Amino acid sequence: MFNTSRIDLKRVFLAFLVLAVMVPFLTLAGSSKKIYVDAKAGSTQDGSSDHPYKTITQALKKAKKNTKIYVEKGTYRENLVVPKSVEILGNDREDTIISAKSDDNSAVYLNGGAKLYKLTIKNGKNGVKVADGGRVKIIKCTIEKNDRDGVIIYAGKLDQSNQVTISETNIEDNGRNGIYSEKRNLVVYKSNIDENGSDGASFSAGTKAWIEKTNFRKNSASGLKARLDGAQIYTKSNTYANNKREGVEVNAYGATGRIDLSKSVFSDNANYGISRVQRANFSSTIWNGLTTKEVYFSKTEKGEISGIFKLFN
């Protein structure tokens, strides 16, 4: 009797262990969902790979947390609001195109946890607008020909869970800035930010950013414009070339911050390679927060690094 009870207890314990391992696995496995979209879809549409939806909007209506939406080549004339933790994955960025139906709104609005991959996004008021919370990724996309900013990012907390990553992405020929960011945590990596109507990228006070192996070229104002106040901006191996003002313009209002420009090339910018603009009365020691290391200049119209322009009453 004693032995039988002992065996039963072992069986119960083993069953408990199996359930403890398998239930979380099954829950996670079932928590993700795939929806398919094809501009050439037929009349039968349920979002499956055999019967995809014809529009991304249809897929978004069915999307829940952790949904991946796979989009075939084609042009999709839509303005999209992407829910939290939903990914839109294009087949090929050259031929998978989101062209805003209305230029009164951004082509794509991203909520926290959302991701865009291998898409061209164009013809909106802005290309991509990023909400004020959650981690967002824009990978291997082209964002072009939008009326205002290519990417506009609302302010959010500076921790990793609210980081915005832009990687291997072309942001070009937008009416205003390539990227405009309020105070946020950013990573910009291996991207091209070219020929935009104002600055290539413009960062507000308090921005935390890492920028590496990115080109800022032929923008109508500066390649990069940033506020020193409260900044934590670190850059490495970037190129600032042929911009119609500065390669980099740094503005300061008197708060301490740090902007490091490292191992970068400044070439053929219309004014200075780097300009310093002081917009309030404060000690010059604040400018110690702007540092350069292994920076190379060529063909600067007015000089490599400007004196301090004091622009205040």
DRENRO-936016 format. One record per atom (N, C-alpha, C, O): residue in one letter; x, y, z. Coordinates in steps of 0.02 Angstrom, whole numbers, padded with zeros to 5 digits, always signed. Layout:
! DRENRO-936016
aXYZ/...
//
This chain:
! DRENRO-936016
m+00042-00061+00000/m+00000+00000+00000/m+00043+00062+00000/m+00029+00110-00036/f+00094+00060+00040/f+00140+00116+00045/f+00174+00127-00022/f+00180+00184-00045/n+00198+00072-00055/n+00234+00078-00118/n+00189+00106-00174/n+00210+00147-00214/t+00126+00082-00175/t+00079+00106-00226/t+00067+00180-00220/t+00067+00215-00271/s+00058+00207-00160/s+00047+00278-00149/s+00107+00318-00171/s+00102+00372-00200/r+00165+00288-00157/r+00228+00322-00175/r+00234+00328-00252/r+00254+00380-00278/i+00215+00274-00287/i+00217+00276-00360/i+00167+00327-00387/i+00183+00364-00433/d+00107+00328-00358/d+00056+00376-00380/d+00080+00447-00370/d+00070+00490-00413/l+00113+00460-00313/l+00138+00527-00300/l+00191+00547-00351/l+00193+00604-00372/k+00233+00498-00370/k+00284+00512-00421/k+00252+00531-00487/k+00273+00577-00522/r+00199+00493-00504/r+00164+00507-00567/r+00133+00576-00567/r+00138+00613-00616/v+00102+00594-00512/v+00072+00660-00506/v+00125+00714-00512/v+00116+00765-00546/f+00182+00704-00479/f+00236+00753-00479/f+00264+00761-00550/f+00278+00817-00573/l+00273+00704-00585/l+00299+00707-00653/l+00249+00743-00700/l+00269+00782-00743/a+00185+00728-00690/a+00134+00760-00731/a+00135+00835-00719/a+00126+00875-00765/f+00144+00855-00656/f+00147+00926-00639/f+00206+00960-00673/f+00200+01016-00698/l+00263+00925-00673/l+00323+00953-00705/l+00312+00963-00780/l+00331+01014-00809/v+00281+00913-00812/v+00268+00918-00884/v+00223+00977-00898/v+00235+01015-00945/l+00170+00984-00859/l+00125+01040-00869/l+00159+01107-00857/l+00147+01155-00893/a+00202+01110-00806/a+00237+01172-00790/a+00282+01194-00848/a+00290+01254-00860/v+00310+01145-00883/v+00353+01161-00939/v+00312+01176-01002/v+00327+01224-01038/m+00262+01135-01016/m+00226+01139-01079/m+00176+01195-01083/m+00167+01225-01136/v+00142+01211-01028/v+00090+01263-01032/v+00117+01331-01052/v+00089+01362-01096/p+00172+01355-01020/p+00200+01419-01044/p+00220+01416-01117/p+00211+01463-01154/f+00250+01358-01137/f+00272+01351-01207/f+00213+01355-01255/f+00215+01390-01305/l+00159+01319-01238/l+00100+01320-01280/l+00068+01388-01281/l+00042+01410-01333/t+00069+01422-01224/t+00040+01489-01221/t+00078+01537-01266/t+00048+01576-01304/l+00145+01534-01262/l+00186+01578-01304/l+00178+01560-01377/l+00174+01604-01420/a+00176+01495-01392/a+00170+01474-01462/a+00104+01498-01492/a+00101+01514-01551/g+00052+01499-01451/g-00013+01520-01476/g-00025+01594-01473/g-00077+01618-01496/s+00023+01632-01444/s+00011+01703-01434/s+00027+01744-01496/s+00004+01801-01502/s+00066+01717-01543/s+00082+01753-01604/s+00034+01732-01659/s+00009+01676-01660/k+00022+01779-01706/k-00025+01765-01759/k+00004+01793-01824/k+00037+01845-01824/k-00009+01759-01880/k+00014+01781-01945/k-00047+01798-01988/k-00095+01760-01992/i-00042+01856-02020/i-00094+01877-02068/i-00059+01896-02133/i-00005+01926-02132/y-00089+01878-02189/y-00058+01890-02254/y-00099+01940-02295/y-00160+01941-02292/v-00062+01982-02333/v-00094+02034-02374/v-00063+02032-02443/v-00002+02025-02451/d-00105+02037-02494/d-00081+02039-02563/d-00128+02084-02604/d-00188+02072-02607/a-00100+02136-02635/a-00140+02183-02674/a-00178+02148-02730/a-00227+02174-02756/k-00155+02089-02750/k-00187+02051-02804/k-00234+01996-02777/k-00251+01949-02813/a-00254+02002-02715/a-00296+01950-02684/a-00362+01941-02722/a-00389+01988-02752/g-00387+01880-02720/g-00450+01865-02752/g-00510+01885-02710/g-00502+01921-02661/s-00568+01860-02728/s-00630+01879-02693/s-00637+01845-02625/s-00669+01872-02580/t-00606+01786-02618/t-00607+01752-02553/t-00548+01775-02512/t-00490+01764-02530/q-00562+01808-02455/q-00509+01837-02415/q-00521+01822-02341/q-00572+01843-02312/d-00474+01787-02310/d-00479+01775-02238/d-00412+01789-02202/d-00406+01776-02143/g-00364+01816-02239/g-00300+01832-02208/g-00250+01775-02205/g-00195+01783-02180/s-00269+01718-02231/s-00223+01661-02233/s-00175+01669-02292/s-00185+01713-02334/s-00123+01627-02294/s-00076+01631-02350/s-00109+01612-02416/s-00089+01637-02469/d-00160+01569-02414/d-00196+01549-02475/d-00248+01600-02496/d-00262+01607-02555/h-00276+01636-02448/h-00329+01685-02462/h-00314+01750-02425/h-00350+01768-02378/p-00261+01786-02445/p-00240+01846-02409/p-00291+01902-02416/p-00333+01903-02461/y-00287+01950-02369/y-00326+02011-02377/y-00296+02054-02432/y-00238+02046-02451/k-00337+02098-02459/k-00314+02141-02513/k-00282+02205-02487/k-00242+02236-02522/t-00299+02226-02426/t-00272+02288-02398/t-00241+02274-02330/t-00259+02227-02294/i-00194+02316-02312/i-00162+02311-02246/i-00212+02333-02192/i-00211+02307-02136/t-00256+02379-02209/t-00308+02401-02162/t-00351+02343-02139/t-00368+02338-02080/q-00370+02299-02185/q-00410+02240-02166/q-00371+02197-02116/q-00400+02173-02067/a-00307+02188-02129/a-00267+02147-02084/a-00261+02179-02015/a-00265+02145-01964/l-00253+02245-02013/l-00246+02280-01949/l-00310+02273-01906/l-00307+02272-01845/k-00367+02270-01939/k-00429+02262-01902/k-00432+02195-01865/k-00466+02189-01814/k-00397+02145-01891/k-00396+02078-01861/k-00334+02068-01816/k-00330+02018-01781/a-00288+02115-01817/a-00225+02106-01781/a-00234+02116-01706/a-00269+02161-01684/k-00200+02073-01669/k-00196+02081-01597/k-00122+02084-01578/k-00079+02084-01621/k-00109+02086-01514/k-00040+02090-01491/k+00001+02032-01519/k-00021+01975-01520/n+00062+02049-01541/n+00110+02000-01569/n+00090+01973-01637/n+00115+01920-01658/t+00047+02008-01672/t+00029+01988-01740/t+00083+02011-01789/t+00108+02067-01785/k+00100+01966-01836/k+00145+01984-01892/k+00104+01985-01956/k+00069+01937-01973/i+00107+02041-01991/i+00070+02049-02053/i+00120+02047-02111/i+00164+02091-02116/y+00114+01997-02154/y+00160+01988-02210/y+00128+02017-02273/y+00073+01997-02293/v+00163+02065-02303/v+00134+02103-02359/v+00172+02087-02424/v+00233+02097-02427/e+00136+02064-02474/e+00166+02050-02539/e+00180+02114-02577/e+00156+02168-02559/k+00220+02109-02630/k+00235+02166-02672/k+00171+02197-02699/k+00122+02163-02713/g+00172+02264-02705/g+00114+02300-02730/g+00114+02370-02701/g+00154+02386-02657/t+00068+02411-02724/t+00059+02478-02698/t-00007+02480-02659/t-00060+02463-02685/y-00003+02502-02597/y-00060+02502-02551/y-00075+02575-02534/y-00038+02607-02496/r-00129+02601-02561/r-00148+02671-02549/r-00190+02675-02486/r-00251+02671-02487/e-00155+02682-02430/e-00187+02679-02365/e-00150+02724-02316/e-00090+02736-02323/n-00186+02749-02266/n-00157+02779-02206/n-00167+02730-02149/n-00223+02710-02136/l-00113+02711-02116/l-00116+02656-02069/l-00104+02679-01997/l-00062+02722-01984/v-00142+02650-01951/v-00128+02656-01879/v-00111+02586-01855/v-00154+02542-01853/v-00048+02577-01835/v-00024+02510-01817/v-00031+02502-01741/v-00001+02540-01703/p-00070+02453-01718/p-00080+02443-01646/p-00015+02421-01610/p+00036+02407-01643/k-00018+02420-01546/k+00040+02400-01506/k+00062+02329-01523/k+00021+02284-01531/s+00127+02319-01528/s+00158+02254-01537/s+00134+02217-01599/s+00127+02156-01599/v+00123+02255-01652/v+00106+02226-01718/v+00162+02243-01767/v+00187+02299-01768/e+00182+02194-01807/e+00235+02204-01856/e+00207+02201-01926/e+00166+02157-01942/i+00229+02247-01969/i+00212+02245-02040/i+00275+02231-02078/i+00323+02270-02077/l+00277+02174-02113/l+00338+02148-02144/l+00328+02144-02219/l+00289+02103-02244/g+00363+02188-02255/g+00356+02189-02328/g+00398+02135-02361/g+00446+02110-02333/n+00379+02118-02422/n+00416+02069-02461/n+00481+02098-02487/n+00533+02065-02486/d+00479+02161-02510/d+00538+02194-02539/d+00524+02269-02537/d+00473+02292-02562/r+00570+02308-02508/r+00554+02378-02497/r+00548+02418-02562/r+00513+02469-02563/e+00580+02396-02615/e+00575+02432-02678/e+00505+02426-02709/e+00482+02471-02744/d+00473+02371-02695/d+00409+02356-02729/d+00351+02345-02682/d+00295+02330-02704/t+00362+02352-02617/t+00307+02348-02568/t+00297+02418-02541/t+00335+02440-02498/i+00246+02452-02566/i+00241+02525-02558/i+00176+02543-02522/i+00121+02523-02542/i+00183+02581-02468/i+00125+02612-02436/i+00125+02685-02457/i+00168+02725-02437/s+00076+02703-02499/s+00069+02771-02524/s+00006+02800-02492/s-00050+02777-02506/a+00014+02852-02450/a-00042+02877-02411/a-00101+02896-02455/a-00093+02929-02507/k-00159+02874-02435/k-00220+02892-02472/k-00237+02966-02461/k-00262+02999-02506/s-00222+02991-02400/s-00235+03061-02384/s-00170+03093-02358/s-00138+03066-02313/d-00151+03150-02387/d-00092+03185-02362/d-00109+03233-02305/d-00068+03275-02286/d-00170+03228-02278/d-00187+03266-02218/d-00165+03229-02155/d-00165+03258-02100/n-00145+03166-02162/n-00123+03126-02105/n-00057+03091-02123/n-00039+03086-02181/s-00022+03068-02071/s+00038+03029-02083/s+00021+02965-02120/s-00033+02937-02112/a+00067+02943-02160/a+00055+02880-02196/a+00048+02823-02147/a+00004+02780-02155/v+00092+02821-02096/v+00090+02768-02046/v+00099+02798-01977/v+00144+02838-01965/y+00055+02777-01931/y+00061+02796-01860/y+00078+02733-01821/y+00041+02684-01823/l+00134+02734-01786/l+00157+02675-01749/l+00146+02683-01674/l+00168+02731-01644/n+00112+02634-01645/n+00108+02630-01573/n+00165+02587-01546/n+00201+02555-01584/g+00174+02587-01480/g+00230+02553-01448/g+00233+02479-01466/g+00182+02445-01469/g+00295+02455-01476/g+00305+02385-01492/g+00296+02368-01565/g+00306+02310-01585/a+00278+02417-01606/a+00266+02404-01677/a+00332+02403-01715/a+00383+02429-01692/k+00330+02372-01774/k+00389+02366-01816/k+00369+02371-01889/k+00318+02345-01910/l+00411+02407-01928/l+00405+02410-02000/l+00468+02380-02031/l+00523+02393-02008/y+00459+02339-02083/y+00516+02304-02113/y+00507+02299-02189/y+00455+02276-02213/k+00557+02320-02226/k+00559+02314-02299/k+00497+02344-02333/k+00462+02311-02370/l+00486+02408-02318/l+00429+02444-02347/l+00453+02511-02374/l+00500+02540-02347/t+00421+02536-02426/t+00427+02606-02446/t+00364+02642-02422/t+00308+02619-02431/i+00375+02700-02390/i+00319+02738-02360/i+00323+02809-02386/i+00374+02843-02378/k+00269+02833-02418/k+00274+02898-02450/k+00205+02932-02457/k+00153+02902-02446/n+00209+02997-02475/n+00151+03037-02494/n+00104+03054-02437/n+00046+03072-02449/g+00127+03049-02374/g+00085+03070-02318/g+00102+03141-02295/g+00148+03172-02321/k+00064+03166-02247/k+00082+03229-02214/k+00150+03221-02182/k+00195+03262-02192/n+00159+03167-02145/n+00224+03141-02124/n+00229+03069-02148/n+00178+03038-02163/g+00289+03044-02152/g+00295+02974-02172/g+00274+02927-02117/g+00224+02891-02123/v+00311+02929-02062/v+00297+02886-02004/v+00294+02930-01942/v+00340+02969-01929/k+00240+02924-01904/k+00234+02960-01840/k+00237+02907-01785/k+00201+02857-01786/v+00281+02919-01735/v+00292+02870-01682/v+00261+02895-01617/v+00274+02952-01596/a+00220+02854-01586/a+00185+02872-01524/a+00234+02884-01467/a+00294+02872-01474/d+00208+02907-01411/d+00250+02931-01356/d+00273+02875-01309/d+00306+02891-01259/g+00259+02813-01321/g+00281+02760-01277/g+00291+02695-01312/g+00258+02681-01363/g+00336+02654-01286/g+00348+02588-01313/g+00405+02586-01362/g+00424+02637-01392/r+00433+02527-01371/r+00490+02516-01415/r+00466+02508-01487/r+00419+02470-01500/v+00499+02543-01533/v+00478+02543-01603/v+00539+02530-01647/v+00594+02553-01632/k+00529+02492-01702/k+00584+02477-01748/k+00563+02492-01820/k+00508+02473-01842/i+00607+02527-01855/i+00598+02539-01927/i+00661+02513-01960/i+00715+02542-01954/i+00654+02457-01996/i+00713+02420-02021/i+00707+02411-02097/i+00656+02389-02123/k+00761+02429-02132/k+00766+02417-02205/k+00707+02446-02243/k+00679+02414-02288/c+00687+02507-02225/c+00632+02541-02259/c+00658+02600-02300/c+00714+02622-02291/t+00616+02625-02344/t+00626+02689-02377/t+00568+02734-02360/t+00510+02715-02368/i+00584+02795-02335/i+00532+02843-02316/i+00545+02906-02356/i+00594+02941-02344/e+00501+02920-02403/e+00517+02972-02452/e+00455+03011-02474/e+00398+02986-02470/k+00467+03072-02497/k+00417+03112-02532/k+00355+03125-02490/k+00299+03126-02515/n+00365+03135-02425/n+00310+03155-02381/n+00311+03231-02373/n+00364+03262-02379/d+00253+03262-02361/d+00247+03334-02361/d+00289+03367-02306/d+00319+03420-02318/r+00291+03337-02248/r+00329+03367-02193/r+00388+03322-02174/r+00433+03312-02215/d+00388+03294-02114/d+00445+03254-02091/d+00440+03182-02116/d+00385+03154-02121/g+00498+03154-02130/g+00499+03083-02147/g+00478+03040-02088/g+00434+02998-02093/v+00510+03052-02031/v+00492+03018-01968/v+00486+03071-01914/v+00532+03111-01903/i+00429+03074-01880/i+00420+03119-01823/i+00407+03077-01761/i+00365+03032-01761/i+00444+03092-01707/i+00444+03049-01647/i+00422+03090-01587/i+00452+03141-01571/y+00369+03068-01554/y+00345+03103-01494/y+00390+03087-01434/y+00423+03035-01432/a+00390+03133-01386/a+00431+03124-01326/a+00409+03063-01286/a+00350+03046-01284/g+00458+03030-01256/g+00444+02971-01214/g+00500+02961-01165/g+00550+02996-01166/k+00492+02912-01122/k+00544+02897-01073/k+00608+02874-01110/k+00606+02850-01166/l+00665+02883-01076/l+00730+02871-01107/l+00757+02801-01095/l+00815+02787-01112/d+00717+02756-01066/d+00742+02688-01054/d+00737+02645-01117/d+00708+02666-01167/q+00767+02586-01113/q+00769+02541-01171/q+00700+02521-01196/q+00691+02508-01255/s+00653+02516-01150/s+00586+02493-01169/s+00548+02545-01211/s+00495+02530-01238/n+00576+02605-01217/n+00544+02657-01258/n+00590+02681-01315/n+00580+02735-01342/q+00639+02640-01332/q+00688+02658-01383/q+00658+02653-01454/q+00619+02607-01469/v+00676+02701-01495/v+00658+02700-01566/v+00720+02683-01606/v+00770+02719-01602/t+00718+02629-01645/t+00775+02608-01685/t+00759+02617-01759/t+00708+02593-01784/i+00803+02653-01794/i+00799+02662-01866/i+00862+02633-01895/i+00917+02660-01884/s+00857+02579-01933/s+00917+02543-01956/s+00911+02527-02031/s+00858+02505-02054/e+00966+02537-02067/e+00970+02519-02138/e+00910+02548-02178/e+00880+02514-02219/t+00896+02610-02163/t+00836+02642-02191/t+00856+02706-02229/t+00900+02743-02207/n+00824+02718-02285/n+00834+02779-02324/n+00778+02828-02310/n+00719+02811-02317/i+00796+02888-02288/i+00747+02940-02273/i+00765+02999-02317/i+00814+03035-02303/e+00727+03011-02370/e+00750+03058-02420/e+00692+03095-02454/e+00636+03069-02461/d+00708+03155-02475/d+00662+03195-02516/d+00596+03208-02481/d+00543+03209-02513/n+00598+03219-02415/n+00539+03239-02378/n+00537+03316-02373/n+00590+03348-02376/g+00478+03344-02364/g+00471+03417-02369/g+00505+03455-02313/g+00525+03512-02324/r+00511+03425-02254/r+00544+03460-02198/r+00603+03418-02176/r+00649+03406-02216/n+00604+03396-02114/n+00660+03357-02088/n+00655+03284-02108/n+00600+03257-02117/g+00713+03252-02116/g+00713+03180-02124/g+00686+03147-02061/g+00640+03107-02063/i+00717+03164-02004/i+00693+03142-01938/i+00684+03203-01894/i+00728+03245-01890/y+00627+03208-01861/y+00618+03257-01808/y+00599+03220-01745/y+00550+03183-01744/s+00638+03230-01692/s+00625+03193-01630/s+00620+03240-01570/s+00664+03281-01559/e+00565+03233-01533/e+00562+03262-01467/e+00607+03220-01420/e+00639+03173-01443/k+00608+03236-01356/k+00652+03201-01308/k+00636+03126-01307/k+00581+03107-01286/r+00683+03085-01329/r+00671+03013-01336/r+00737+02976-01339/r+00789+03007-01350/n+00735+02912-01331/n+00793+02868-01339/n+00794+02842-01411/n+00746+02809-01432/l+00848+02857-01448/l+00851+02839-01518/l+00914+02801-01535/l+00967+02811-01505/v+00908+02757-01584/v+00966+02727-01618/v+00955+02737-01693/v+00903+02719-01720/v+01006+02765-01726/v+01005+02772-01799/v+01068+02738-01825/v+01123+02757-01807/y+01059+02687-01867/y+01115+02645-01887/y+01113+02629-01961/y+01061+02610-01988/k+01170+02638-01994/k+01178+02619-02065/k+01121+02644-02108/k+01093+02606-02148/s+01105+02707-02101/s+01050+02736-02139/s+01074+02794-02183/s+01128+02820-02172/n+01033+02814-02231/n+01046+02871-02274/n+00991+02922-02265/n+00933+02908-02276/i+01011+02983-02244/i+00963+03036-02231/i+00982+03094-02277/i+01023+03136-02260/d+00951+03095-02335/d+00974+03136-02391/d+00919+03178-02422/d+00861+03158-02426/e+00939+03237-02445/e+00899+03279-02488/e+00830+03297-02459/e+00781+03300-02496/n+00827+03308-02394/n+00765+03329-02363/n+00760+03406-02363/n+00811+03440-02369/g+00699+03432-02356/g+00686+03503-02366/g+00710+03548-02311/g+00714+03608-02321/s+00727+03521-02253/s+00757+03560-02199/s+00818+03522-02173/s+00863+03508-02212/d+00820+03506-02109/d+00877+03468-02082/d+00870+03393-02097/d+00815+03367-02103/g+00928+03361-02103/g+00926+03288-02109/g+00893+03257-02047/g+00848+03216-02052/a+00917+03278-01988/a+00887+03256-01925/a+00889+03315-01877/a+00938+03352-01874/s+00835+03324-01838/s+00830+03378-01790/s+00808+03349-01723/s+00754+03319-01718/f+00849+03357-01671/f+00836+03328-01605/f+00822+03382-01553/f+00859+03431-01550/s+00771+03372-01513/s+00754+03419-01460/s+00799+03410-01399/s+00838+03362-01396/a+00794+03456-01352/a+00833+03453-01290/a+00819+03387-01254/a+00762+03362-01254/g+00871+03360-01223/g+00863+03299-01182/g+00863+03234-01221/g+00853+03181-01191/t+00875+03238-01286/t+00875+03177-01327/t+00934+03132-01308/t+00990+03155-01297/k+00921+03067-01305/k+00973+03016-01294/k+00978+02977-01359/k+00929+02946-01382/a+01038+02977-01390/a+01043+02945-01456/a+01111+02914-01467/a+01162+02938-01442/w+01110+02860-01506/w+01171+02831-01534/w+01162+02831-01610/w+01113+02803-01636/i+01210+02863-01645/i+01206+02868-01718/i+01271+02841-01747/i+01325+02866-01730/e+01266+02791-01790/e+01327+02759-01817/e+01318+02741-01890/e+01265+02718-01912/k+01373+02751-01928/k+01377+02730-01999/k+01317+02755-02040/k+01288+02718-02079/t+01301+02818-02029/t+01243+02849-02063/t+01266+02909-02103/t+01310+02947-02082/n+01236+02918-02161/n+01252+02974-02205/n+01199+03028-02200/n+01139+03014-02202/f+01222+03091-02193/f+01179+03149-02194/f+01202+03192-02252/f+01252+03228-02246/r+01166+03190-02308/r+01191+03221-02369/r+01138+03262-02406/r+01080+03242-02410/k+01160+03318-02432/k+01120+03360-02477/k+01054+03382-02447/k+01004+03390-02483/n+01052+03391-02381/n+00992+03418-02351/n+00991+03494-02357/n+01044+03526-02360/s+00931+03524-02360/s+00925+03595-02375/s+00946+03640-02317/s+00956+03700-02327/a+00952+03613-02257/a+00979+03651-02200/a+01041+03613-02176/a+01087+03601-02216/s+01045+03594-02113/s+01103+03557-02087/s+01092+03482-02093/s+01036+03458-02097/g+01148+03446-02093/g+01142+03373-02093/g+01109+03349-02029/g+01061+03311-02030/l+01137+03372-01972/l+01110+03355-01906/l+01106+03418-01865/l+01154+03456-01861/k+01048+03431-01834/k+01040+03488-01788/k+01018+03460-01721/k+00971+03421-01717/a+01053+03480-01667/a+01038+03452-01601/a+01045+03505-01547/a+01083+03552-01554/r+01007+03496-01494/r+01013+03538-01434/r+01062+03505-01385/r+01057+03446-01370/l+01110+03545-01361/l+01158+03520-01312/l+01125+03509-01244/l+01147+03466-01205/d+01075+03548-01229/d+01043+03548-01163/d+01015+03479-01145/d+00967+03456-01175/g+01045+03447-01095/g+01021+03382-01072/g+01034+03325-01119/g+01011+03269-01106/a+01070+03337-01174/a+01080+03285-01225/a+01127+03231-01200/a+01173+03243-01160/q+01116+03170-01225/q+01163+03115-01219/q+01168+03084-01289/q+01139+03032-01303/i+01206+03117-01332/i+01209+03098-01403/i+01280+03076-01419/i+01328+03114-01411/y+01287+03015-01443/y+01352+02986-01459/y+01350+02964-01532/y+01304+02928-01553/t+01399+02986-01571/t+01400+02971-01642/t+01467+02941-01661/t+01519+02955-01631/k+01465+02899-01713/k+01527+02866-01735/k+01521+02847-01809/k+01471+02819-01831/s+01574+02863-01846/s+01580+02840-01916/s+01523+02862-01960/s+01495+02823-01998/n+01506+02927-01956/n+01453+02955-01998/n+01484+03002-02050/n+01541+03024-02043/t+01445+03017-02102/t+01466+03064-02154/t+01416+03121-02158/t+01355+03109-02161/y+01441+03182-02158/y+01400+03242-02164/y+01425+03280-02225/y+01478+03311-02222/a+01390+03277-02281/a+01417+03302-02344/a+01365+03339-02385/a+01307+03320-02390/n+01388+03394-02416/n+01348+03432-02465/n+01283+03459-02437/n+01235+03469-02474/n+01280+03470-02371/n+01221+03502-02343/n+01224+03577-02355/n+01279+03605-02358/k+01167+03610-02362/k+01166+03680-02382/k+01179+03728-02325/k+01185+03789-02336/r+01184+03703-02264/r+01208+03743-02209/r+01266+03706-02176/r+01317+03695-02209/e+01260+03688-02114/e+01314+03653-02079/e+01310+03577-02088/e+01257+03550-02105/g+01367+03544-02077/g+01363+03472-02070/g+01325+03455-02006/g+01278+03416-02007/v+01346+03486-01951/v+01312+03478-01886/v+01304+03548-01855/v+01352+03586-01850/e+01244+03563-01833/e+01230+03625-01796/e+01209+03607-01725/e+01162+03569-01715/v+01246+03635-01676/v+01230+03623-01606/v+01206+03688-01574/v+01241+03738-01575/n+01145+03687-01547/n+01117+03744-01511/n+01119+03732-01437/n+01112+03675-01414/a+01130+03785-01398/a+01132+03777-01325/a+01097+03836-01291/a+01103+03893-01312/y+01058+03820-01238/y+01022+03870-01200/y+01047+03875-01128/y+01020+03914-01089/g+01097+03834-01110/g+01128+03843-01044/g+01129+03783-00999/g+01161+03785-00947/a+01094+03730-01016/a+01095+03669-00975/a+01152+03624-00998/a+01169+03622-01057/t+01181+03587-00952/t+01236+03542-00970/t+01209+03483-01011/t+01151+03463-01005/g+01253+03457-01052/g+01236+03400-01093/g+01299+03374-01126/g+01353+03400-01115/r+01291+03322-01166/r+01349+03293-01199/r+01331+03272-01270/r+01283+03236-01282/i+01372+03296-01318/i+01367+03274-01387/i+01437+03257-01410/i+01481+03300-01413/d+01449+03193-01426/d+01514+03169-01449/d+01511+03155-01523/d+01469+03116-01546/l+01555+03186-01561/l+01560+03174-01633/l+01626+03138-01645/l+01680+03168-01637/s+01623+03075-01665/s+01683+03034-01668/s+01690+03000-01737/s+01642+02977-01766/k+01753+02999-01761/k+01771+02961-01821/k+01725+02975-01880/k+01703+02929-01914/s+01711+03039-01891/s+01664+03058-01943/s+01696+03104-01995/s+01748+03134-01982/v+01664+03108-02053/v+01690+03148-02109/v+01641+03204-02124/v+01581+03193-02130/f+01669+03265-02130/f+01631+03324-02149/f+01658+03350-02215/f+01717+03368-02220/s+01616+03353-02265/s+01641+03370-02332/s+01590+03413-02370/s+01531+03396-02373/d+01614+03468-02399/d+01574+03508-02447/d+01510+03536-02417/d+01462+03546-02454/n+01508+03549-02352/n+01450+03583-02324/n+01455+03658-02336/n+01510+03686-02337/a+01397+03691-02347/a+01398+03759-02372/a+01424+03810-02321/a+01454+03860-02341/n+01414+03799-02257/n+01440+03844-02206/n+01499+03811-02169/n+01552+03801-02198/y+01489+03795-02107/y+01540+03763-02066/y+01531+03687-02066/y+01476+03662-02078/g+01585+03652-02051/g+01577+03582-02037/g+01534+03572-01975/g+01485+03535-01976/i+01553+03607-01920/i+01515+03605-01857/i+01505+03677-01834/i+01554+03715-01830/s+01444+03696-01820/s+01432+03764-01794/s+01405+03760-01722/s+01370+03713-01704/r+01422+03811-01683/r+01400+03815-01613/r+01359+03879-01605/r+01384+03934-01618/v+01297+03871-01583/v+01251+03928-01578/v+01228+03934-01505/v+01192+03890-01480/q+01247+03988-01473/q+01228+04000-01403/q+01167+04045-01401/q+01170+04101-01427/r+01113+04022-01371/r+01050+04057-01374/r+01027+04086-01307/r+00969+04104-01298/a+01073+04089-01259/a+01060+04121-01194/a+01127+04141-01164/a+01180+04120-01189/n+01125+04180-01111/n+01186+04203-01079/n+01207+04152-01026/n+01174+04145-00975/f+01261+04117-01038/f+01286+04067-00990/f+01361+04059-00998/f+01391+04083-01046/s+01391+04024-00950/s+01463+04014-00951/s+01485+03972-01011/s+01451+03925-01031/s+01542+03990-01039/s+01567+03954-01097/s+01587+03882-01080/s+01597+03841-01125/t+01593+03866-01016/t+01611+03797-00997/t+01557+03746-01018/t+01571+03687-01025/i+01495+03770-01027/i+01442+03726-01052/i+01463+03692-01117/i+01444+03635-01130/w+01502+03728-01158/w+01522+03702-01223/w+01572+03645-01217/w+01587+03612-01267/n+01598+03632-01157/n+01642+03574-01148/n+01605+03508-01160/n+01635+03456-01170/g+01538+03512-01159/g+01498+03452-01172/g+01497+03431-01245/g+01474+03376-01261/l+01523+03474-01289/l+01528+03457-01360/l+01599+03436-01375/l+01645+03477-01369/t+01609+03374-01394/t+01677+03349-01406/t+01683+03318-01475/t+01635+03292-01503/t+01744+03321-01503/t+01758+03288-01567/t+01821+03246-01559/t+01867+03263-01523/k+01821+03190-01595/k+01880+03145-01594/k+01886+03110-01662/k+01838+03080-01687/e+01945+03115-01691/e+01958+03085-01757/e+01905+03105-01808/e+01874+03064-01842/v+01895+03172-01811/v+01848+03200-01858/v+01887+03232-01916/v+01937+03266-01904/y+01865+03221-01977/y+01902+03243-02036/y+01859+03292-02076/y+01800+03280-02089/f+01890+03348-02096/f+01856+03400-02133/f+01887+03408-02202/f+01948+03403-02210/s+01845+03423-02252/s+01871+03442-02317/s+01822+03488-02351/s+01761+03480-02345/k+01848+03537-02386/k+01808+03583-02427/k+01752+03616-02387/k+01695+03621-02411/t+01766+03639-02326/t+01716+03677-02288/t+01717+03749-02311/t+01770+03779-02316/e+01658+03777-02325/e+01653+03843-02354/e+01678+03897-02306/e+01716+03942-02326/k+01659+03893-02242/k+01677+03945-02194/k+01727+03923-02141/k+01757+03965-02108/g+01737+03858-02134/g+01784+03834-02084/g+01761+03768-02055/g+01706+03744-02069/e+01805+03738-02015/e+01791+03672-01988/e+01742+03676-01929/e+01687+03647-01932/i+01761+03712-01876/i+01718+03720-01817/i+01710+03795-01805/i+01760+03831-01801/s+01649+03819-01800/s+01637+03891-01794/s+01657+03917-01725/s+01665+03878-01677/g+01666+03982-01720/g+01666+04013-01655/g+01597+04008-01625/g+01552+03979-01655/i+01587+04036-01566/i+01522+04032-01533/i+01480+04091-01555/i+01496+04149-01540/f+01426+04077-01591/f+01380+04129-01611/f+01330+04141-01554/f+01293+04096-01535/k+01329+04201-01528/k+01284+04217-01472/k+01222+04252-01500/k+01223+04311-01514/l+01170+04212-01507/l+01108+04237-01537/l+01054+04243-01483/l+01012+04200-01476/f+01056+04297-01445/f+01005+04311-01395/f+01007+04386-01380/f+01056+04420-01393/n+00951+04411-01353/n+00946+04482-01337/n+00976+04497-01269/n+00977+04555-01248/
//
